Amino acid sequence: NRPIDCDQMTTTGFIWLVREVALACSPLLEDGASFVSFIDWRQWPNLVGAIESVNLRVNAMVVWDKESFGMGNGFRAQHELMCWATKGVSKPGALNVPNVLRFPRVEPTWHPSPKPVPLMEAILRVASLPGGVVLDPFAGGGATGVACLRLGRKFIGIERDPAHFATCCERLRAEE
C-alpha cells in the first residue's frame, strides 16, 4: 500500500541510479572502505555490474534471513540480499560475522521497508571501523544512523522523502 519512491523503475533506470550513486560515493571512500547495498535477488546481477563498473570490488553476497516469508505466492521470499563491495582490498572492522544474518523483519510502521537496527549493527561491524564515518544515501527510517550511534560511528544520512527524513531525525534524537 505504500510503495517506495522509484521502487518500480526499469532495469535500465535501476542500473543508471546505482552506478551514479556508486560513482558519487567512490571518491569519498578511503582505500579498503566499504560500499554496501541491499537488493532483491532479481536485480543482483545488475547491481554487481553497476558497482563493478565504477571500479569497486565486490567481496561478498550476504543474505538477510528475515525469519518469515513476505508477500507473493509459491516460493515466497524470506530473505533479502546485500552486496558488500570495497574500494580496493577490503579492510573489515570484524572478521567473525557470517554471510547469513538472521534478524526478524521489522513491522513497517514508519517506513515501507525498514531494516532492523541489530542487522545494521552486524553489517557495520564488518563494513566500518569504530570512529569512522558512514554515509547512507538512502537513509529511510534511520536504522543505519541508530546503529552508528550505538557503535561509535559518525553518520551522514541522505533521504529525499521529507516524511522519512523526519522519522530518521526523530529516531536519531531519541537515541542520543
C-alpha positions as CSV (number, residue, x, y, z in Angstrom):
1,N,0.0,0.0,0.0
2,R,3.0,2.3,0.5
3,P,5.5,1.9,-2.4
4,I,8.9,3.3,-2.0
5,D,9.5,6.1,-4.4
6,C,11.4,4.9,-7.5
7,D,11.0,1.2,-6.4
8,Q,9.2,0.4,-9.7
9,M,11.8,1.8,-12.1
10,T,13.0,0.0,-15.2
11,T,16.1,-2.2,-15.1
12,T,18.0,0.4,-17.2
13,G,16.9,3.1,-14.7
14,F,18.0,1.0,-11.8
15,I,21.4,0.3,-13.3
16,W,21.9,4.0,-14.0
17,L,20.8,5.0,-10.5
18,V,23.1,2.5,-8.7
19,R,26.0,3.4,-11.0
20,E,25.6,7.1,-10.4
21,V,25.4,6.6,-6.6
22,A,28.4,4.4,-6.6
23,L,30.3,6.9,-8.9
24,A,29.4,9.7,-6.4
25,C,30.4,7.7,-3.4
26,S,33.6,6.2,-4.7
27,P,35.8,9.3,-4.4
28,L,34.6,9.7,-0.8
29,L,35.9,6.2,0.2
30,E,39.3,5.6,1.6
31,D,41.2,2.6,0.3
32,G,39.7,-0.5,1.7
33,A,36.4,1.2,2.7
34,S,33.1,-0.4,2.1
35,F,30.1,0.2,-0.2
36,V,27.0,-1.7,0.9
37,S,23.7,-2.2,-0.9
38,F,20.6,-4.2,-0.2
39,I,18.9,-5.8,-3.2
40,D,16.2,-8.3,-4.3
41,W,17.6,-11.4,-5.9
42,R,16.2,-10.5,-9.3
43,Q,18.4,-7.4,-9.6
44,W,21.6,-9.0,-8.1
45,P,23.5,-9.3,-11.4
46,N,22.6,-5.7,-12.4
47,L,23.7,-4.4,-9.0
48,V,27.0,-6.2,-9.2
49,G,27.6,-4.9,-12.8
50,A,26.8,-1.3,-11.8
51,I,29.1,-1.4,-8.8
52,E,32.0,-3.0,-10.6
53,S,31.6,-0.6,-13.5
54,V,33.0,2.2,-11.2
55,N,35.9,0.0,-10.1
56,L,34.6,-1.1,-6.7
57,R,35.4,-4.6,-5.7
58,V,32.5,-7.0,-4.8
59,N,33.6,-9.1,-1.9
60,A,30.6,-10.9,-0.7
61,M,26.9,-11.7,-1.1
62,V,25.2,-11.5,2.4
63,V,21.8,-13.0,3.0
64,W,19.4,-11.4,5.5
65,D,17.1,-14.2,6.7
66,K,14.0,-12.3,7.8
67,E,12.8,-15.4,9.7
68,S,9.3,-15.2,8.0
69,F,8.3,-15.0,4.4
70,G,6.8,-12.0,2.7
71,M,4.2,-11.3,0.0
72,G,3.7,-13.3,-3.2
73,N,2.8,-16.9,-3.9
74,G,4.6,-20.1,-4.5
75,F,8.1,-19.8,-3.1
76,R,7.7,-16.6,-1.1
77,A,10.9,-14.7,-0.3
78,Q,12.1,-14.9,3.3
79,H,15.4,-13.2,2.5
80,E,17.0,-10.1,1.1
81,L,20.5,-9.9,-0.4
82,M,23.2,-7.4,0.5
83,C,26.2,-6.7,-1.6
84,W,29.4,-5.8,0.2
85,A,31.9,-4.1,-2.0
86,T,35.1,-2.1,-1.3
87,K,37.4,0.4,-2.8
88,G,40.3,-1.9,-3.4
89,V,41.2,-4.6,-1.0
90,S,38.8,-4.7,2.0
91,K,39.8,-3.6,5.5
92,P,37.0,-5.2,7.5
93,G,36.2,-4.0,11.0
94,A,35.4,-7.5,12.1
95,L,36.3,-11.0,10.9
96,N,33.8,-13.1,12.7
97,V,30.4,-12.2,11.1
98,P,28.7,-14.9,8.9
99,N,27.3,-14.2,5.5
100,V,23.8,-15.3,6.6
101,L,22.3,-12.9,9.1
102,R,19.1,-13.9,10.9
103,F,17.1,-11.0,12.2
104,P,13.3,-10.8,12.2
105,R,11.7,-8.3,9.9
106,V,10.5,-5.0,11.4
107,E,6.9,-4.1,11.3
108,P,6.6,-1.4,8.6
109,T,5.1,1.4,10.7
110,W,7.4,4.3,10.0
111,H,8.9,3.1,6.6
112,P,7.7,0.6,3.9
113,S,10.9,-1.4,4.1
114,P,12.6,-0.8,7.5
115,K,15.8,-2.6,8.4
116,P,16.3,-3.9,11.9
117,V,18.9,-2.0,13.9
118,P,20.6,-5.2,15.1
119,L,21.0,-6.2,11.4
120,M,22.6,-2.9,10.6
121,E,24.9,-3.2,13.6
122,A,26.1,-6.6,12.4
123,I,26.8,-5.2,9.0
124,L,28.6,-2.1,10.3
125,R,30.9,-4.2,12.5
126,V,32.4,-5.5,9.2
127,A,31.8,-2.6,6.8
128,S,33.1,0.2,9.0
129,L,35.6,1.0,11.8
130,P,35.0,2.5,15.2
131,G,35.1,6.3,14.9
132,G,34.7,6.1,11.2
133,V,32.1,7.9,9.0
134,V,29.2,6.1,7.5
135,L,27.3,7.7,4.6
136,D,23.8,6.3,3.9
137,P,22.4,8.0,0.7
138,F,19.1,6.2,1.2
139,A,18.6,6.8,5.0
140,G,14.9,5.7,5.0
141,G,13.7,5.1,8.6
142,G,17.2,5.7,10.1
143,A,18.3,2.2,11.2
144,T,21.8,2.8,9.9
145,G,22.1,6.0,11.8
146,V,20.9,4.4,15.0
147,A,23.3,1.6,14.6
148,C,26.1,4.1,14.0
149,L,25.3,5.9,17.2
150,R,25.3,2.6,19.2
151,L,28.6,1.5,17.6
152,G,30.5,4.8,17.9
153,R,30.5,5.7,14.2
154,K,29.7,9.1,12.7
155,F,26.6,9.2,10.5
156,I,25.7,11.2,7.4
157,G,22.2,10.3,6.1
158,I,20.5,11.5,2.9
159,E,16.8,10.9,2.4
160,R,14.7,12.6,-0.3
161,D,11.3,11.8,1.2
162,P,10.5,14.5,3.8
163,A,8.4,12.2,5.9
164,H,11.1,9.5,6.1
165,F,13.7,12.2,6.7
166,A,11.7,13.5,9.7
167,T,11.3,9.9,11.0
168,C,15.1,9.3,10.7
169,C,15.8,12.6,12.6
170,E,13.4,11.7,15.4
171,R,14.9,8.2,15.8
172,L,18.4,9.7,16.0
173,R,17.4,12.3,18.5
174,A,15.7,9.6,20.6
175,E,18.9,7.5,20.5
176,E,21.2,10.3,21.7
